[in-house]
């Protein structure tokens, strides 16, 4: 639902009204629809600042500037959001049987089961992972 897509402002050569149909041209319609999707009814994870700044710029980083880090779990279910401007791999490991549900979300509202309880999961900027457990797993973040 909150996938980051880019629709540029149409060129000044693109007429606002399509001469053949007398309706708003396709390029302008897509542009306004994208703005509506980003700002409608406050039911998304975007802020005015994130809209003004555009899609995140993913800068390749070295492991020395962004080292591997442990993710300390709080009570179950535990939700982690990648608040960095780069992609992070999240490793969920530990004793088998501790994790009972593992879910992914782009917006923190709609959740998708991963079909796994342990493994490596890639989180783009602002993605979420939710871990429900009876025994806390070991969770590690690895910046890309």
C-alpha positions in Angstrom: 0.0 0.0 0.0 2.7 2.5 0.9 5.2 1.5 -1.8 7.5 4.2 -2.8 6.8 5.1 -6.4 7.9 8.1 -8.4 5.6 10.1 -10.7 7.4 13.2 -11.9 5.7 16.5 -12.6 4.7 16.3 -16.3 6.7 18.4 -18.7 5.5 21.9 -19.6 5.0 20.5 -23.2 2.3 18.1 -21.8 -1.1 19.9 -22.1 -3.2 19.8 -19.0 -6.4 19.0 -21.0 -6.1 16.3 -23.7 -7.3 17.8 -26.9 -8.8 14.5 -28.2 -11.0 13.8 -25.1 -11.4 17.2 -23.5 -10.4 15.6 -20.2 -7.3 15.9 -18.0 -4.4 14.3 -19.8 -3.1 10.9 -18.6 0.3 12.3 -17.4 -1.4 15.0 -15.2 -4.0 12.6 -13.9 -1.3 10.2 -12.8 0.6 13.0 -11.1 -2.4 14.2 -9.1 -3.4 10.7 -8.3 0.0 10.1 -6.8 -0.2 13.2 -4.7 -3.7 12.1 -3.5 -2.2 8.6 -2.6 0.5 10.3 -0.6 -1.6 12.7 1.3 -5.1 11.3 1.5 -7.0 11.1 4.8 -3.9 10.8 6.9 -4.0 7.0 6.5 -0.4 6.6 5.5 3.0 6.6 7.2 4.3 9.6 5.3 4.9 13.0 6.8 4.9 16.4 5.0 8.7 16.3 5.4 9.1 13.0 3.7 6.8 14.1 0.8 8.8 17.3 0.4 12.1 15.5 0.4 11.0 12.9 -2.1 11.9 9.2 -2.1 14.8 8.2 0.1 18.2 8.3 -1.6 19.8 4.9 -1.0 23.5 5.5 -0.6 25.8 2.4 -0.7 27.6 2.2 2.6 30.5 0.3 4.0 30.2 -1.9 7.0 32.7 0.4 8.8 30.5 3.4 8.6 27.3 1.5 9.5 28.4 -1.5 11.7 26.3 -4.5 12.5 24.1 -3.9 15.5 22.0 -5.9 18.0 18.3 -5.2 18.2 17.0 -5.3 21.8 13.6 -6.8 22.0 10.9 -5.5 24.3 7.7 -7.3 25.1 6.0 -9.6 22.5 4.9 -8.8 19.9 7.9 -6.7 19.1 7.9 -4.3 16.2 11.1 -2.9 14.6 11.1 -0.2 11.9 14.1 0.6 9.8 14.4 4.3 10.3 17.7 4.5 8.5 18.0 6.0 5.0 19.5 2.7 3.7 18.5 -0.9 3.5 19.0 -3.1 6.5 19.0 -6.9 6.6 17.4 -8.2 9.9 18.6 -11.6 11.1 16.2 -13.4 13.4 17.8 -16.4 15.1 18.0 -18.3 18.3 16.5 -21.4 19.8 13.9 -23.1 17.5 10.4 -22.8 18.8 10.6 -19.3 20.4 9.1 -17.3 17.6 5.5 -18.0 16.9 4.8 -15.4 14.2 6.9 -13.2 12.0 5.3 -10.4 9.9 6.4 -7.7 7.4 4.8 -4.3 6.7 5.5 -1.3 4.5 3.1 1.0 6.4 2.8 -0.4 10.0 -0.9 -1.0 9.4 -1.2 -3.8 6.8 0.9 -6.9 7.9 2.0 -9.9 5.8 3.1 -13.2 7.2 6.6 -14.1 6.1 5.9 -17.9 6.1 9.0 -18.2 8.3 9.9 -18.0 11.9 13.7 -17.4 11.5 16.0 -16.2 8.8 17.2 -13.0 7.1 14.7 -10.3 6.1 15.5 -7.2 4.0 13.9 -4.0 5.2 14.0 -0.9 2.9 13.9 2.5 4.6 10.8 2.8 6.8 9.7 -0.9 6.4 8.6 -2.8 9.6 9.1 -6.4 10.9 6.9 -7.7 13.8 8.1 -10.6 15.9 5.7 -12.5 18.2 7.5 -14.9 20.5 7.3 -17.0 23.6 11.1 -17.1 24.0 13.0 -14.0 22.8 15.1 -14.7 19.6 18.4 -13.0 18.8 17.8 -10.2 16.4 20.7 -8.5 14.5 20.7 -5.6 12.0 23.1 -5.7 9.1 23.3 -2.4 7.0 23.8 -2.8 3.3 
